[in-house]
């Protein structure tokens, strides 16, 4: 299972149980997030993975709130919802710690982290193209002949620039 799929599942799990705050996957650094919700937000992010006889992945939820007490309540809610939960194909989520992140202009931030084990088996040569296609959902295609990525739109059409040249990345 890929990290972005796990982030989506965590986000959905939190949304099933919490409706009083904004809950968003945070692809960019959560430090860049601007709080718009009147109470707070839970930001799901992926800080890192480690290789320890398999792939140990660390996922975190940042609780951001206008009041410190709310941030701590949201942090505890995330712990109750995620600790021990299991996504098929992965180990159970194990609480690995929490920490104060920052307070800026009355916005409080705390992180809570969980680790899980996910398979990291090598992919056979013939299956790599299929895995890459599934991973990118058709947004780009690796052309082994020219050793370039062809960039496609959501309908699978090759994108071109204003001169009609195909967009590629080498």
Residue pairs with C-beta under 8 A, 6 or more apart in sequence:
1 87
1 89
1 90
1 118
1 119
2 135
3 46
3 49
3 57
4 25
4 27
6 46
6 57
6 59
6 87
6 90
6 116
6 118
7 25
7 27
7 44
7 45
7 46
7 59
8 25
9 87
10 25
10 44
10 59
10 61
10 82
11 23
11 24
11 25
11 44
13 81
13 82
13 85
14 23
14 42
14 44
14 61
14 78
14 81
14 82
15 23
17 77
17 81
18 42
18 74
18 77
18 81
20 39
21 37
21 39
21 40
21 41
21 42
21 65
21 74
22 36
22 37
22 40
22 41
22 42
23 41
23 42
23 44
24 33
24 41
24 42
24 43
24 44
25 43
25 44
25 45
26 33
26 43
26 44
26 45
26 62
27 45
29 45
30 43
30 45
30 62
30 64
30 109
30 111
31 102
33 41
33 43
33 62
33 64
35 41
35 64
35 65
35 66
35 107
38 66
39 65
39 66
39 70
40 63
40 64
40 65
40 66
40 70
40 71
40 74
41 63
41 64
41 65
42 61
42 62
42 63
42 64
42 74
42 78
43 61
43 62
43 64
44 59
44 60
44 61
45 59
45 60
45 61
45 62
46 57
46 58
46 59
46 60
47 58
47 59
47 60
47 113
48 57
48 58
49 55
49 56
49 57
49 58
49 118
50 56
50 57
50 58
51 120
54 117
54 118
54 119
54 120
55 117
55 118
55 119
55 120
56 115
56 116
56 117
57 115
57 116
57 117
57 118
58 96
58 113
58 114
58 115
59 93
59 113
59 114
59 115
59 116
60 111
60 112
60 113
60 114
61 75
61 78
61 82
61 111
61 112
62 101
62 109
62 110
62 111
63 71
63 72
63 74
63 75
63 78
63 109
63 110
63 111
63 112
64 71
64 107
64 108
64 109
65 71
65 74
65 107
65 108
66 106
66 107
66 108
67 108
68 103
68 108
70 108
71 108
71 109
71 110
72 110
75 98
75 110
75 112
78 112
79 95
79 98
79 112
82 93
82 95
82 114
83 93
83 94
83 95
83 114
84 92
84 93
84 94
85 92
85 93
86 92
86 93
87 116
89 118
89 119
90 116
90 117
90 118
91 116
91 117
91 118
92 116
93 114
93 115
93 116
94 114
94 115
94 116
95 112
95 113
95 114
96 113
96 114
96 115
97 112
97 113
98 110
98 111
98 112
98 113
99 110
99 111
100 109
100 110
101 109
101 110
101 111
102 108
102 109
103 109
123 131
129 142
129 144
132 142
133 141
138 152
138 154
138 156
139 151
139 152
139 154
140 149
140 150
140 151
140 152
140 169
141 149
141 150
141 152
142 148
142 149
143 149
143 150
146 168
147 170
148 168
148 169
148 170
149 168
149 169
149 170
150 158
150 166
150 167
150 168
151 158
151 159
151 167
151 168
151 169
152 158
152 159
153 159
158 166
158 167
159 166
159 167
160 166
160 167
161 167
